[in-house]
């Protein structure tokens, strides 16, 4: 599993979901998130970022729907 150094800012103009989505997409596009590595669980990432687990779950789901992530078999 990859250890991600992500940040979101609750005081920023963009909502937390959009901030997290953009940050993850950038990590994917820049190659800092190797395709063979698993992302942290929703619970773990939400604790790391200090945001709702549902926020992380929604972002993960949208990235799956958009074809950027796959669910493990």
C-alpha positions as semicolon CSV with decimal commas, in nm:
position;residue;x (nm);y (nm);z (nm)
1;X;0,000;0,000;0,000
2;X;0,122;0,345;-0,090
3;X;0,180;0,602;0,180
4;X;0,023;0,917;0,043
5;X;0,116;1,268;0,149
6;X;-0,213;1,440;0,079
7;X;-0,360;1,757;0,221
8;X;-0,698;1,922;0,210
9;X;-0,789;2,264;0,345
10;X;-1,134;2,307;0,500
11;X;-1,096;2,685;0,458
12;X;-1,021;2,669;0,085
13;X;-1,274;2,777;-0,173
14;X;-1,322;2,425;-0,312
15;X;-1,515;2,161;-0,118
16;X;-1,320;1,878;0,048
17;X;-1,444;1,621;-0,205
18;X;-1,316;1,827;-0,497
19;X;-0,984;1,898;-0,326
20;X;-0,927;1,529;-0,254
21;X;-1,033;1,426;-0,604
22;X;-0,795;1,675;-0,768
23;X;-0,510;1,571;-0,538
24;X;-0,558;1,201;-0,612
25;X;-0,590;1,262;-0,986
26;X;-0,268;1,462;-0,985
27;X;-0,089;1,181;-0,799
28;X;-0,218;0,932;-1,057
29;X;-0,119;1,149;-1,355
30;X;0,225;1,235;-1,216
31;X;0,302;0,869;-1,144
32;X;0,351;0,921;-0,771
33;X;0,070;0,673;-0,718
34;X;0,190;0,351;-0,884
35;X;-0,088;0,158;-1,054
36;X;-0,002;-0,165;-0,873
37;X;-0,033;-0,009;-0,526
38;X;-0,354;-0,007;-0,323
39;X;-0,491;0,313;-0,182
40;X;-0,542;0,346;0,192
41;X;-0,883;0,243;0,320
42;X;-1,149;0,512;0,347
43;X;-1,121;0,499;0,724
44;X;-0,742;0,530;0,728
45;X;-0,730;0,817;0,477
46;X;-1,013;1,003;0,648
47;X;-0,829;0,980;0,980
48;X;-0,505;1,097;0,817
49;X;-0,676;1,398;0,662
50;X;-0,918;1,471;0,946
51;X;-1,223;1,451;0,721
52;X;-1,534;1,234;0,704
53;X;-1,496;0,873;0,593
54;X;-1,798;0,929;0,368
55;X;-1,614;1,210;0,189
56;X;-1,328;0,974;0,104
57;X;-1,570;0,696;0,004
58;X;-1,756;0,930;-0,232
59;X;-1,431;1,043;-0,396
60;X;-1,307;0,685;-0,435
61;X;-1,640;0,583;-0,588
62;X;-1,636;0,872;-0,836
63;X;-1,279;0,783;-0,940
64;X;-1,389;0,422;-0,996
65;X;-1,685;0,542;-1,205
66;X;-1,451;0,764;-1,409
67;X;-1,210;0,475;-1,471
68;X;-0,916;0,608;-1,269
69;X;-0,940;0,341;-0,997
70;X;-1,047;-0,021;-0,993
71;X;-1,195;-0,220;-0,710
72;X;-0,987;-0,515;-0,595
73;X;-1,126;-0,852;-0,696
